[in-house]
Amino acid sequence: MSVPITITGQSGPIAGTLCRPRNATKIQVLVHGLSYGRYYWDLPYEPERYSYPKEANERGYATLAIDRLGIGKSWHPVSPLVNYDNNTSAVHQVIQAVRRGDLGGRFDKVVLIGHSLGSVIAYQEAGTYQDVDAVVFTGAAHGADVMNVVRKIRLNAIPAILDPKFTGQGYDPGYQTTRAGTRGDFYYPPNSDPKVIALDEKLKQTFNDVELGTGSSYLGTSATKNAAASPSKRINVPTFTINGDQDAFFCKGPVAADCSSSAALANYERPYFGPHAVVEAKVIPGAGHNLNLERSAPDSNKAILDFIDRHTR
């Protein structure tokens, strides 16, 4: 499917895959992270393990996995426009299309699920627009190890036009991608299948410094516990944060989240949300950043779906 959106007076499509079981009345909108696409949620390999939509559909939920702004089959505006605020606006416009029934039929409940930067976008979308019934944040928290982000992502970036995968596809020089052979940095090796990492290399997508910098700034400034104006503080619906305890970006380092236990992570996250929010969390032992692409994905998926079951009845 395709949803037309408008940013800064310009228009283009956001592409996605809608999977709707018969009689589904609840939908989950899935937003991937940096350098990924919608394939993150539904890897074309061992779907019984690596397809989140398959598991969600089996429980009766519809899913809409999108390619974010600038990614995959979605609109590729000039790279400076692919920033945090415009990413948030794009997701909001997709949710509004879902709410209006533009994709065929209406849904009683809409749940927003993000991964990594997609989760950081979800903080702002859910708090600013208050148009979802629950939010799930995977591979993210309100504290991050910025040095690891720089070392594992920014220092391993190359202009997308220098990668044969993206040559001649109309990307301007501001679009980046990861250097060949570095996708493993998103995984915890003991919990990862080398075939998955190799497929990830083939399917990888782009990003740019503007979205990386503006997204990271949200964690470093407006999302502090005492920032009353932070969008996170205006989230008052059920929230679920789920991380692997070996996540190199959000669970390691002196300013990262406390992922020592599920209770510790929930206590860490609770001050960032609104006073009426339900704040739950889960830590997956022996898992890294890419929860849906590691061997423990069924455990992560079950925890997410159990949470949604409890809070969208």
Sequence and secondary structure as in RCSB ss.txt:
>XXXX:A:sequence
MSVPITITGQSGPIAGTLCRPRNATKIQVLVHGLSYGRYYWDLPYEPERYSYPKEANERGYATLAIDRLGIGKSW
HPVSPLVNYDNNTSAVHQVIQAVRRGDLGGRFDKVVLIGHSLGSVIAYQEAGTYQDVDAVVFTGAAHGADVMNVV
RKIRLNAIPAILDPKFTGQGYDPGYQTTRAGTRGDFYYPPNSDPKVIALDEKLKQTFNDVELGTGSSYLGTSATK
NAAASPSKRINVPTFTINGDQDAFFCKGPVAADCSSSAALANYERPYFGPHAVVEAKVIPGAGHNLNLERSAPDS
NKAILDFIDRHTR
>XXXX:A:secstr
 EEEEEETTEEEEEEEEEE  TT  EEEEEE  TT  GGGGB SS HHHHBHHHHHHHTT EEEEE  TTSTTS 
   GGG SHHHHHHHHHHHHHHHHHTTTTS  SEEEEEEETHHHHHHHHHHHHH   SEEEEES  S   HHHHH
HHTGGGEEEGGGSTTTTTS   TT EEE TT GGGGS GGG  HHHHHHHHHH   B HHHHHHHHHHHHTTTST
T TTSGGGG  S EEEEEETT TTTSSSTTS   SSHHHHHHHHGGGS TT  EEEEEETT  S GGGSTTHHHH
HHHHHHHHHHH  
